[in-house]
Amino acid sequence: MAPRLSKRAFGWLDRRFGLGAVLDRLLNDPVPERGGWWYTFGAALFVLFLLQALTGLFLLFYYEPTIERARESVLYIQQEALLGWAVRGFHYWNMVLLVALVGIHLLRTFVSAAYKAPRELTWVLGVLLLLLMVATAYTGVILRWDQAAYFDLVVGLRITELTPVVGPWLAELWRGGEVINPHSLLRTFAFHIFLFPLTLLAVALVHIGLVVLLGQYGSWINYEPDPSGAPLTEEQAASRRKLEEELLDPKSRKVNLPARTTFFWPFHVFKEGVVTFGFFLLDLLLVLWFAAPIEGPVDPATTEYAPASIWFFLFFDQALLLFAGTWLVPAANVVPLLMVLTLALWPWLDSGSEVRPSGRLASLAFMLALIGVIFTFSFMAASRIYNFEFINHP
């Protein structure tokens, strides 16, 4: 009975929305086979983002965005709400994983040269997704309204003020006045639950749409002869024939013909499911082993508290310390802006046809230098803040 009802419901939807054609386009899409495990991060990111939205919705039932009640409502979630500690833990650690995964996904795309024409805008949207994910995570940390959150807001407002021309106006708009006040938290709350997530979702959907439209690129290994020399299986041959037909279709926007392809369903979906479930298990282990942090009440006048930036801002924190004074504005705004713009415009800076890493040494040197600076500054900041002996006492 149930299968018949499901079939009738699907038929009803198919006649009105063309659901069958959409599913065929998505599930029976030919994708590169070799190295397929590396192409699963995008799907994992989308699923983890949905998990973040669901846990955030739960937290909204209890959270109060006022400076008098914000921290107490978080403590209520952590200590008294049914499974509140678990949901808040998932929301916190999932955020950490999301930021890290976007960076890894972007790095994989860069090394694979998947940013080259005609995928330039797909890459630009990926860089934008990283910025939006960091902004969402940063504003979420402030909502705890504990001592660490307060000083994170102070630093964020200070950096915003240093932005040339529009900085003071933007900082006052965010702060809601001359000094931090109840409006500052309320506006940060609006950024976190409305502006950044909705923008992030819209950009992610366009990003995914471009991947489907242009076809998955994978990496350079898919366009070199298969060293195994194994004959194509029936499924591989069928997926390759379908892709060849699509490439010949003048209405198609797909490009590139990998040496070996397979259908998105069930082969690649299985890999994406395994990887996504693996990250979910990692989330679960972090939740069970480490409670989501919360510090003491806000006390702006204290001289005993040593503020520490959230982990993905440690390099920024160190840069502001090293280049204080005359170089503060360039360190806080100009250099980061140039780094982001260079990264976003890299498809046009490296527009040649070479895709193998051995032929793109300048590109890899740029990325290696960027990662090296971020890691070095982050370790310097961690050493200073947390007094790591292996750094302070070599």
N, C-alpha and C positions, 0 to 999 in steps of 0.2 A: 504493500500500500504506500509506504513512505517513498520508495523509488519512483512510483508513478506520479505521486504528487510533486516530487522534486522536478521530474521531467516536464510536467505540465507547467509548473511555475517558471522553469527556465525557458520553455517555449513561449510563454506569455511575455516575458521580458525580452526575449530575442526578437519577437515580431515588432516590438515597440522601440527598442534601443539598439538593435543589431548586436546584441551581446555576443552571439556566436562568432561573428567576424572579428570582434575586438579580442576575444580569447584566443582565436586562431592566430591573430597577428602577434599576440604576446607569447603564448605558450609554444607555438610551433615556429618560433623565430630561430633561424640558424645562427649559432654563436661559435666563436673559436673554441676548439677543444683543448689544445695544448696550453698548459699553465692555467687551466680554468679555476683552480682554487684561489689564485690571486685576484680574480675578478669578482669575488663574492662580497667584498667589503661594502659596496654600494647598497646591496639589498640588506645586509646586516645593519647598516646605518639607518635605513628607513624604518625597519622593524623596531630598533632600539629607540628611535625618535617617537614612534607611536607609543611604546612603553613609557617613555618620559612624559608624554601628554596624559596618559591614563593615570599615572601616579601623581602627576601635578593636579589633575582634577580632584583626586581624593584629598590632597592637601588643602585645596581650596575650600573644602567643607568645614575646615577647622581654623584656617589661618586668618588672622586679623591684621590688616595692613596699617596699624597705627603704632607710633613710637612707644605708647604706653603698654600695648598688648601683644606686639609682634613676637617678641622673644618668649613670652609666657605661653602664647598659643603654640609655638613650635615645641616647647617643653611638654605641653599637654599632649601633642601628637606623639612625641617620643616616649612619654612615660605612661599615659593613661588611655589614649584612643586604641580601640581594638586593632591589633597588628600595625599600629601607627609607626612603631620603630622600624618595622620591615619595609613599609611603603616609603617612609622617608629615607631609609637606607638605600632602597632601590633608586629613588629619585636622585640622591646625591652621587652614588657610585656610578650609576648609569650616565650621569652628566660627565663624569671624569672619563669614562670609556668613550663617550661620543666625541669629545674634543680630541682625544688621542687617535681615535679611528679616522676622523676626518683628515687629520694630519697624515696618517699612514696611507690612506686612500689617495690623497693628493700626491704624496711622494711616489707611490707605485705608478700613478698615471704619468708623472714627470719622467721617471726612469724608463717607462715603456714608450715614451714619445707619443702618447695618445692625445696630446694637445695639438698636434699638427693639423693643417687644413684637411677637411673642412670642420674640424672639431674645436676651433678656437673659442667659440662662445661657450661650449660645454666646459672647457677649462676655466674660463673667466667666472662662470657661475659656481664652479667648484671652489675657487678662491673666495668668492663672496659667501658661500656656505660656511667656510671655515671661520670667517670674521663674524658672521651671525651666530654661529654656535658658541664662540668665545664670549660674545656680548651677552647672549642668553645665560650662559653659565655664570658670568661675572655678576649680572644683576640678580640672579638667583641667590648667590652667596650673601648679598647685601640684605636680602629679605629676612635673614635670621635676626637681624638687628641686635647682634651681640657686639662685644668689643672689637673683634676682628672685622665684622661687617661695617661698623662705623668708620674705621680707619681705611678700609677698602674704598668706601664712598668718598672720604676726604681726598685720597690719592687720585681717584678717578675724576673728581671735580677739578682738582689742581691741574691735572694733565689737560683736561678739556679747556680750562682757562688759558693755557699756554698756546692753544691753537691760534695761529695768526688770523686776524680779521674777525672771524665769527666766534672765536673761542669764548670770550667773556659773555656774549649773548647766549650761547648754548649752555654754558655753565649755570647762568642765572635761570634759564628756562628749566633746566633739570633740577636745580636746587629749590626753585620756587620762592626765591627771595635772596637777600644778601648773605644769610647764614643758613646752615642746615636746620631744617624745621620739619614739622609733620608732612608738609607737601613733598619734601625730598623723598621720603620713603614711599609715599603714595604714587608718585610719578615713576619711581624705579619699579614699583609693583606693576604699573601699567605697561612699562617697557617689557617686563619679563613675561607677563602672561598674555599680552595682546600683540604689541608692535613687533617684537623680535620673532616669536614663534610663528605668527601668521605670515610674516615676510619670509621666514625660513622655509615654511611649508610651500609657499608659492614658488620660490626659487628652486626648491628640490623637485617639484613636479615638472617644471620647465626643463630642468637638468635631466631628469629621467626621460622626459619626452624626446629630448634631443638624442639621447643614447639609443632609444628605440628607433627613431627616425633615420639616423645615420648608420645604425648597426654597431654592435660592439666591436671595438678594435682589438682588444686584448693586448698583445705586445708584439715586438718584432719577430719573436720566435715562430709565430703563426704564419709568417710570410717567407720562411726559409724552408728548404727541402727537409722532409722528415728523415732524421738520421736512421730511424729504425727500418725504413723502407717497407713497412707492413702495408698490405693492401687495405683499402677502405672497406669498412663493414657496410652492411646494407643501410643502416641508419645514417652513417656518415655520408654515404653516396647520395642518399635521398636529401639530406639537409644541404649538401653542396649543390645539387641540381636546383633546389628551390632558391638558394641564394644567387645562383647564376641567372636564373629567370628574373629575379628582382633587380639585379644589376643591369639587365638589358631593358627593363621597363623604363620608358622615358619619364614616367610619373614618380618613379622611385628616387629617393634621396640617399639610398645606401651606397657606400663606397667600400672598397677593399674586398678581396677574395682570399681568405685564409686557405692554407694547404689542407688543413683538416678542420671540419666543422661538425657540430652535432646540434640536435634540437634543444631549445631552452628547456622544454619539458620532455622527459623527467630528469635528464642527466644533470643539467646545470642547476635546476631547482633543488635537486637533492644536495648538491654541494653547498648551495646557499643556505639550505635548511640546517645542515650540519654545522656550518660556521656560525650562523646566527644563534643556534642552540648552545654552541660552545661559549659564545660571549654572554649569553644569558646565565649559564652556569657560573662563569667568572663573576658576573654581577652578584649571584646568589652567595658565592663563597665570601666575597668582600662584605656583603651585608651581614653574614653570620659571624665574621671574624672582627670586623671593625664597625663601631657605631658611627653614624653620621655626626660630624663634630658640631658642637655649640659651646661658646665660651660664656664668660660672665656678662653681667649687664653693662650697658654703655656708660662710660665715665670719661668724657672728653678731657677732663682736667687732670687725669692721672699722669704721673711721671714715671711710674714703675712698669707700665705695659710696653712691650717691644712689639710693634705691629709687624706682621709677616704677610706678604702677598700670597694669594692663591697660587698653586704650583705652576700654572702656565703663564703667570705674570712675573715669575721670579727673575727672568732675564731682563725684563723691563725695569724692575725695581733696582737691579744692579746697575743698569745703564744710567738711570737717573742719579744714582749715587756717584758714579765715576765721573759724570760730566756735569756736575753741579756748577752753578755760577753762569758764566758767559755761554757755555755750551748746553745749558739746560733745555732751551727751546728746541734746538736742532735734535737733541737726544730724545726729547719727549714726543716730538711731532714730525719734524722734517725727515729724519732718518727712517723711522718706521713707515711713514707714508711712501717714501721712495722704495723701500723694500717691498711693500705690498704692490705698488704700481709695477715695479720690475717683474715681480712674480706673475701678476695678471697679464702683462704684455709680453711674456716670454714666447708665446706662439708666433709673434711677429718678429721678435728678436732672433729666434731660431726657426726660420721659415724654410730652411732647405729640405731636401727630400730624404736626407740621411736619418734613419731611425735607430740603428744599432748603437748601443752605448759606446762602443769603441770608436765610432765616428763622431761622437758628440761629447768629446772630452771637456770642452769649454762649458757646456750646459751642466754636466755633472760636477765640474769644479765649482761652479756658482752655487749649486744646491748644497754641496758638501761644505762650502765656506759658510753658507747661511745657517745650516744645522750646527756647524762647529761653534759659531758665535753664540747661538741660542743656548747650546748645552754648556759652554764655558761660563757664560754669564749666569746661567741658572745654578751651576755648582758653586760659583763664587758667592752668590746670594744665599744659597742653602748653608754654606760653610759659615757665613757671617751670622745668619739668623739662628741656625740650629746647632752651631758649634761642632760641626763634623770633625772629629780628630784626624781622620785620614786625609783631610784637606789642610787643616790648620797646622798639623804637626807631621809633615811628610817624613 
